[in-house]
C-alpha cells in the first residue's frame, strides 16, 4: 500500500512538472537584424531586430517628411510580421512577409493617410556587428599624395573626452562628436549628442539624423569596415575615422 501511494505521488508530481513547462516558440529562423526601404506616398528607410521569441523592435525614418517612427510587434512561425508604428502615439501599421531572400510588405500611416510599399532583407552577421557602443579612437587625415594617414588620437586636446557612436538593435543611434581644430583648440564639450536612425543597404550604411551638427552624415553612403572585433573604420570628407570598443587595444 505504501509503494502504491508513493507511485501515485510520483505520477502527480511528474504531471505537474510537464504541465508547467513553457511551450517553446520556434522563430529562430527570423532572428537577427533586418533592414531596407519604403516608397510610395512616403519614402525612407527602416531597420528592426527579431529576437528568438519572435519579438520585433525597430524604427523607420521618412525622408519625405523628416519624421522618425518606432516599431513594436511580432513575427510568427511562417514569417508574417505585424507591428504597430508609433511616434508620440500610435500612427499606423507595418506588415511584412519575411523570407530568406527579398521580403516585402506595407507601411500604412493611418494618421497622415499615406501608404507605402516596403522591401528589404535580413542582414549578415558581419553587417549586424555594427550594434555596439563605439568609442572614438582616431582622426586620420590623408596626405597630399593621397597616402594614409596622419592620425590624431582621441586623447588629443582638439577632441572632447568621451566621444562615441552607439548603434542599437532597434535601428537607432547616438552620435556624440565635438572637436575644435583651431590653434589653440577650445572645444565646447557641453554640446549635445545627436540622435537618428540607421539602415543597412547593399554594401553600405545610411544614417539619418533627427538633428545633426558639423558631423551630420545624413543620406551619405558610409562604407563601414571591421578590421577586427574591436574596431570599425570609415572614410568621410577625405578623413579615415576609427572607432573602437576598447581604445586601449
Buried (B, 14 or more C-beta within 10 A) or exposed (E): EEEEEEEEEEEEEEEEEEEEEEEEEEBEBBBBBBBBBBBEBBBBBBBBBBBEEBBBBBBBBBBEEEBBBBBBBBBEEEBEBBBBBEEEEEBBBBBBEBBEEEBBBBBBBEEBEBBBBBBBBBBEEEBBBBBBEBBBBBBBEBEEEEEEBEEBEBEEEBBBEEBBBBBBBBBBBBBBBBBBEEEEEEBEBEEEBBBBBBBBBEEBBBBBBBEBBEBBBBEBEBEBEEEEEBBBBBBEEEBBBBBBBEBEE
